[in-house]
Amino acid sequence: MNERGTACADPAGTIGFFLCRAGQHLRAAAIESPRLEARLLLAHAMGCRQEDLLRDPRAAVPPAAASRFADMLRRRLDHTPMAQLLGSQEFWSLPFRVSPATLIPRADSEALIEAALAAFPERGRVRRVLDLGTGTGCLLLAALTEFPEATGIGIDRVPAAAALARENARALRLGDRAAFLAGDWAEAIAGRFDLILSNPPYIESAAIPGLMPEVAAHEPGTALDGGADGLGAYRALAAALPRLLAPGGEAVLELGAGQRPAVEALARAAGLEPRGCHPDLGGIDRALRLG
């Protein structure tokens, strides 16, 4: 049957047949864009481009590729995120490897890079960058592409995340400008930084089970859970930032929806000055600048 309830037109075992049946199952599982996701999964399983699939829908799918595709489809129907299945996600037009040890980079977080660029229109002013809770390393590595004279350090409490970020730095040819360490926020960090970036956990603990299953069941809870009020990580950051910021430096923190007033109050209490907030693609206050 196809997605409209009629039989798949292409013979069993062909590209068209696999795409048709996969689209059926994905739609039934309430997966958005079922046709697109079916093409992405099959192209990945076959080691080709999406366009290649459309040239000859009656071409046979090799048995090994069919097996890989069936496994990936089963996991996607269990709401494993597409980025984890494909192994990578684009951020700031750069490819990043992902794993279950890290949050998947999101387009909304690009607001932090935009805020950093607004804070430092003279790119050469940024020489040292710190990324707290680095995950894949996407924030630090994107920043280093924009501030060519800078070096940086990324910290993550999960050793596997720090190791993955290190791999991403090497793949992007930034390994000589970025170091990644496993640690608890900035406890082991000395010195001062011109730019500090952080996408901390900010979801209220009680809200996590209600998130979409791709997030709640498949992304690391330590990178999501901000405590009872969602502000636990911001308290730690507000306490650490004054000793870490260089004169004239700025920190840019990612916020959850509606958190700006509370985080600004924590920052002011620590002696930091809010310097504006950049919205994400949906218009939500997302990237808070502090100095």
C-alpha positions as CSV (number, residue, x, y, z in Angstrom):
1,M,0.0,0.0,0.0
2,N,1.2,3.5,-0.6
3,E,0.8,6.6,1.6
4,R,-2.7,7.2,0.2
5,G,-3.9,3.6,0.8
6,T,-3.3,2.0,-2.6
7,A,-0.7,-0.6,-3.6
8,C,2.9,0.4,-4.1
9,A,3.5,0.7,-7.8
10,D,7.1,-0.5,-8.0
11,P,8.1,-4.2,-7.6
12,A,9.1,-5.6,-4.3
13,G,12.8,-5.2,-3.5
14,T,13.2,-2.0,-5.6
15,I,14.0,1.5,-4.5
16,G,10.5,2.7,-5.2
17,F,8.9,-0.1,-3.2
18,F,11.2,0.5,-0.2
19,L,10.4,4.2,-0.3
20,C,6.7,3.6,-0.6
21,R,6.5,1.2,2.3
22,A,8.8,3.2,4.5
23,G,6.7,6.3,3.9
24,Q,3.6,4.4,4.9
25,H,5.1,3.3,8.2
26,L,6.6,6.7,9.0
27,R,3.3,8.5,8.3
28,A,1.5,6.0,10.5
29,A,3.9,6.7,13.3
30,A,3.1,10.5,13.0
31,I,6.6,11.3,11.8
32,E,6.8,14.6,10.0
33,S,7.9,14.7,6.3
34,P,7.7,10.9,5.9
35,R,8.7,10.9,2.2
36,L,11.8,13.0,2.9
37,E,12.9,10.9,5.8
38,A,12.4,7.7,3.8
39,R,14.7,9.1,1.1
40,L,17.3,10.2,3.6
41,L,17.4,6.8,5.3
42,L,17.5,4.8,2.1
43,A,20.2,7.0,0.6
44,H,22.3,6.7,3.7
45,A,21.8,2.9,3.7
46,M,22.8,2.7,0.1
47,G,25.7,5.2,0.3
48,C,24.3,7.4,-2.4
49,R,22.5,10.8,-2.7
50,Q,18.8,11.3,-2.6
51,E,18.9,12.4,-6.3
52,D,20.3,9.0,-7.2
53,L,17.3,7.2,-5.8
54,L,14.9,9.1,-8.1
55,R,16.7,8.3,-11.3
56,D,15.6,4.6,-11.4
57,P,13.0,3.8,-8.8
58,R,12.8,0.2,-10.2
59,A,16.5,-0.5,-9.5
60,A,17.0,-3.3,-6.9
61,V,18.2,-2.4,-3.4
62,P,21.2,-4.6,-2.6
63,P,20.5,-7.0,0.3
64,A,23.1,-5.5,2.6
65,A,21.6,-2.0,2.1
66,A,18.1,-3.4,2.6
67,S,19.2,-4.8,5.9
68,R,20.7,-1.5,7.0
69,F,17.7,0.4,5.9
70,A,15.3,-1.9,7.8
71,D,17.3,-1.4,11.0
72,M,17.4,2.4,10.6
73,L,13.7,2.5,9.8
74,R,12.9,0.4,12.9
75,R,14.9,2.8,15.1
76,R,13.3,5.9,13.5
77,L,9.8,4.4,14.2
78,D,11.0,4.2,17.8
79,H,11.7,7.9,17.5
80,T,15.5,7.8,17.4
81,P,16.4,11.2,16.1
82,M,17.3,11.4,12.4
83,A,20.7,13.0,13.2
84,Q,21.7,10.0,15.3
85,L,20.7,7.6,12.6
86,L,22.6,9.6,9.9
87,G,25.5,10.3,12.3
88,S,25.7,14.0,11.7
89,Q,24.0,17.4,11.9
90,E,24.7,20.7,10.2
91,F,25.3,23.8,12.4
92,W,26.5,27.2,11.1
93,S,26.9,25.5,7.7
94,L,29.4,23.1,9.2
95,P,29.0,19.3,9.6
96,F,29.1,17.8,13.1
97,R,29.2,14.2,14.1
98,V,26.6,13.4,16.8
99,S,26.1,10.6,19.2
100,P,23.7,9.7,22.1
101,A,26.3,11.3,24.5
102,T,25.5,14.8,23.2
103,L,22.6,17.1,22.4
104,I,22.0,17.4,18.7
105,P,22.9,20.9,17.4
106,R,19.9,23.0,16.7
107,A,19.4,25.9,14.4
108,D,18.0,28.0,17.3
109,S,21.4,27.8,19.0
110,E,23.0,29.7,16.0
111,A,21.6,32.8,17.7
112,L,24.6,32.5,20.1
113,I,27.1,32.8,17.3
114,E,25.1,35.8,15.9
115,A,25.2,37.4,19.3
116,A,28.9,36.8,19.6
117,L,29.5,38.5,16.2
118,A,27.4,41.4,17.3
119,A,29.4,41.7,20.5
120,F,32.7,41.7,18.7
121,P,32.4,43.4,15.3
122,E,36.2,43.7,15.3
123,R,37.0,39.9,15.0
124,G,40.6,40.3,16.0
125,R,39.6,41.3,19.6
126,V,38.6,37.7,20.4
127,R,41.7,35.7,21.3
128,R,40.4,33.2,23.9
129,V,37.1,31.4,23.8
130,L,35.5,29.1,26.4
131,D,32.5,26.9,25.8
132,L,30.9,25.4,28.9
133,G,28.8,22.3,28.3
134,T,30.3,21.9,24.8
135,G,28.5,18.7,23.6
136,T,29.5,18.2,20.0
137,G,31.7,21.3,20.2
138,C,29.4,23.1,17.7
139,L,29.4,26.5,19.5
140,L,33.1,26.7,20.1
141,L,34.1,25.4,16.6
142,A,31.6,27.7,14.8
143,A,33.0,30.6,16.8
144,L,36.6,29.7,15.9
145,T,35.6,29.8,12.2
146,E,34.4,33.4,12.7
147,F,37.2,34.6,14.9
148,P,40.3,33.5,13.0
149,E,42.9,34.7,15.6
150,A,41.2,32.9,18.5
151,T,41.9,29.6,20.3
152,G,39.4,27.9,22.6
153,I,38.6,25.4,25.3
154,G,35.4,23.3,25.5
155,I,34.3,21.6,28.7
156,D,31.8,18.9,29.1
157,R,31.1,16.8,32.2
158,V,30.6,13.7,29.9
159,P,34.0,12.3,28.7
160,A,32.4,10.8,25.6
161,A,31.0,14.2,24.6
162,A,34.4,15.8,25.0
163,A,36.0,13.1,22.9
164,L,33.4,13.5,20.2
165,A,34.0,17.3,20.1
166,R,37.7,16.6,19.7
167,E,36.9,14.5,16.7
168,N,34.8,17.2,15.2
169,A,37.6,19.7,15.7
170,R,40.0,17.5,13.8
171,A,37.5,16.9,11.0
172,L,37.0,20.6,10.6
173,R,40.8,21.2,10.7
174,L,40.5,23.2,13.9
175,G,42.2,20.7,16.2
176,D,45.3,22.9,16.6
177,R,43.1,25.8,17.9
178,A,40.7,23.9,20.2
179,A,41.1,21.7,23.3
180,F,38.3,19.7,24.9
181,L,38.3,18.6,28.5
182,A,35.9,16.6,30.7
183,G,35.0,18.5,33.9
184,D,32.3,20.0,35.9
185,W,31.6,23.4,34.4
186,A,34.6,25.7,35.0
187,E,36.0,24.3,38.2
188,A,39.3,23.4,36.7
189,I,39.6,26.4,34.4
190,A,42.0,29.2,35.1
191,G,42.7,32.4,33.2
192,R,40.3,34.7,31.5
193,F,38.4,34.6,28.2
194,D,37.2,37.2,25.8
195,L,34.2,35.2,24.8
196,I,32.4,32.6,26.8
197,L,29.6,30.5,25.3
198,S,27.2,28.1,26.9
199,N,24.1,26.1,26.1
200,P,23.4,24.8,29.6
201,P,20.6,22.4,30.6
202,Y,17.5,24.5,31.2
203,I,14.5,22.3,31.1
204,E,12.5,22.0,34.3
205,S,12.9,18.4,35.6
206,A,9.2,17.8,35.7
207,A,8.8,18.9,32.1
208,I,11.3,16.4,30.6
209,P,8.9,13.4,30.3
210,G,6.5,15.6,28.3
211,L,9.0,16.5,25.6
212,M,8.8,14.9,22.2
213,P,10.1,11.3,22.4
214,E,13.1,12.1,20.1
215,V,14.3,14.3,22.9
216,A,13.0,12.8,26.1
217,A,14.0,9.2,25.3
218,H,17.1,9.6,23.1
219,E,19.0,12.8,24.1
220,P,21.1,12.9,27.3
221,G,19.2,13.9,30.4
222,T,22.2,15.6,31.9
223,A,22.2,18.0,29.0
224,L,18.5,18.8,29.4
225,D,17.7,18.8,33.1
226,G,18.0,22.2,34.6
227,G,16.6,21.2,38.0
228,A,13.3,21.9,39.6
229,D,13.0,25.5,38.2
230,G,15.3,25.1,35.2
231,L,17.8,27.6,36.5
232,G,20.3,25.3,38.3
233,A,23.0,25.6,35.6
234,Y,22.6,29.4,35.4
235,R,23.3,29.8,39.1
236,A,26.6,27.9,38.6
237,L,27.4,30.0,35.5
238,A,26.6,33.3,37.2
239,A,29.0,32.4,40.1
240,A,31.8,31.5,37.7
241,L,31.6,34.1,34.9
242,P,33.0,37.1,36.8
243,R,36.4,35.4,37.4
244,L,36.5,34.0,33.9
245,L,35.7,37.0,31.7
246,A,38.6,39.1,30.6
247,P,38.2,42.9,30.7
248,G,35.9,43.9,27.8
249,G,34.8,40.3,27.4
250,E,31.3,38.9,27.0
251,A,29.4,35.7,27.8
252,V,26.6,34.5,25.6
253,L,24.2,32.0,27.2
254,E,21.4,30.1,25.6
255,L,18.0,30.5,27.3
256,G,14.8,28.5,27.4
257,A,11.5,30.3,26.4
258,G,10.6,32.8,29.1
259,Q,13.8,32.5,31.1
260,R,15.3,35.9,30.3
261,P,14.1,37.9,33.3
262,A,15.1,35.2,35.8
263,V,18.6,34.7,34.3
264,E,19.2,38.4,34.0
265,A,18.4,38.7,37.7
266,L,20.9,36.0,38.6
267,A,23.5,37.7,36.4
268,R,23.0,41.1,38.0
269,A,23.2,39.6,41.5
270,A,26.6,38.2,40.5
271,G,27.8,41.6,39.3
272,L,27.3,41.0,35.6
273,E,25.6,43.4,33.2
274,P,23.0,42.2,30.7
275,R,23.8,43.6,27.3
276,G,20.9,42.5,25.2
277,C,19.3,39.3,24.0
278,H,19.2,37.9,20.4
279,P,16.1,36.0,19.3
280,D,16.1,32.6,17.6
281,L,14.3,31.9,14.3
282,G,11.0,31.8,16.1
283,G,11.4,35.2,17.7
284,I,12.1,33.7,21.2
285,D,14.7,35.4,23.4
286,R,17.5,32.8,23.0
287,A,21.0,34.3,23.3
288,L,21.6,36.4,26.4
289,R,24.8,38.6,26.3
290,L,26.4,39.4,29.6
291,G,29.5,41.5,30.5
